[in-house]
């Protein structure tokens, strides 16, 4: 079957941090997770935007918690996309959230193999960037086989580095894996982290924000070469100046690269990463060379 | 299969089974003292046998039996390891004499193993490894008349062994109180399980779960003696009984086993020196190990509480309470107090390294006068140790920042060496006498500043000397400046404010290090 943007939809959950997706692409939908302050529950981005969330986080006496969408939430989204013959449903790493499981139940309910489930094994803008790579192919016509290969390659090859101000947020949500040992609160320790096979893992730790940036440069330039096929995404949690510094760094080091996403981490990802988090993502997409 | 191949297969099976339960067995360990190392000791003892079998040139079965027995004895670690070495010896001798291995041979081997184990212990206690090996022997003997095939017999022995291990909890008060089974017995069962699997050619069954014992198990009384002291004595006509009599008043958990040419000694005592002297009077000492069991126990509690398993742990030599906290917060598993004018001994460092939970170690001397002792300790230690030659506490901190316990010691050491290359260090001390150093006249009692080992300033004003040191370090562009304030040092507030104004890009980190002799330690990176 020939897949196109007219017959194939892309569903992401809100941890892709791409709330404007449906406005940009008529074949995209975002299913929100939930964030809860005390007894009040909000749909990520829909009922609680990032700005409001971080403002509230600064004064909150009790820290928020998050929960995955219900299978019914996904079912509604899939049903709403009834006009599409195929749905690619892309989700945050199943090791980090139960969201994938919830979506899969809905996909099984739909049946017939119409919904293709993808555990992206990553988070935030990295999910969006995979969706954008899929979209580029849909716009020129593609096949399930070709997309499967793309998804496999994406999981293998996409790069992701981030740093947090404190590991406390990751630790509290139990999403820290073996990065736990990277703590070191006394000195201004910045852990450099990545996500590998759906798990947050430490790369190294450095002292201070400037050294964190130097480490980003070193790893990024070591892993990439300049060119228009190099796609980059940047995400931050209430730290626009750090995101801007990263953008400038990417511009300086890889002037031909396309920075296709710059986003704020939403309430859900922000709950688990904590304010001050900044990270970036890259993938060499040769879609135009086929 | 040749005898050697068969022996290798069995030893590998036993070791593999032990290794995967090592931590669980360590955590069971409350008897005779809760030193939390029974699993490790058994595994190391088994590994010694495996290694001997890998390299042996034994030409016949008798030689093979001798080599296996000797390897187990020489490699025996801890009480449980020594008892295991006797079990191995008893069994190996019986198997060595047999024409073919059948149910009857196995029963004989287990009986010989049990007898040897009981002989090794001065006052046998039931509810331990001894009980389990005897139960296995009795069960094998009871089944001989039915002449079961060997794999079937071994399977039956494993399940009988499981019952025997479970019963240890009722046989020994300390185990009942702790709600655990005997660690040595559990280890022996894993060995039999591994051998049974090797003989049947089947995969090892699922390891028993590690959960399910009471939290009280981690709060056992400490042994009244502090040091676990182990050595091998080599000589002619060694008299085990006489040595035993001499060592007995020194402590408890005494074991003296071996033959006239080599004895393995294990004792828990407050006076390891006296134990060593008693040995040295009779022969040549080898393989001396002295471990502080109170520390081992603390560590075990730590491990149970945090359940973190590192490939590499760090031992750091540190002076000052604040500095100790910094090293610990960066993940140093052990801090040995020491530094300028109080250098730790090689033995202290060896003991610290050996007591680490991780299989490999990094040693950070953090003082140029400690580097040599650290290197000696690395050679003497049983586990692989990398010395990263940090010559100051700030250099040590720079090394710790890049430490990642999940990676092997060699990788960590390489990253740490790179990190200390990138850091410049300095210090302010107080001159202990009048001197002229590199053309700088230094007066006794004055502040005296060095940067990268070179004298840069001296004088009565702490602030001026400190400023000169810092300025020298900032001559090159730097990102982070760390100031470690010493014990009884003047305030750093004015200097820090000045630095913030002059170097707005610089991240300045001030910590109370608490080190003696150096009012200020500095690093720039």
Interface residues (C-beta under 8 A of the other chain):
Chain A: X178 X180 X181 X182 X183 X184 X185 X186 X187 X188 X189 X202 X204 X205 X206 X207 X208 X209 X210 X211 X214
Chain B: X308 X310 X325 X326 X329 X330 X331 X397 X401 X402 X404 X405 X406 X415 X479 X480 X482 X505 X507 X509 X511 X525
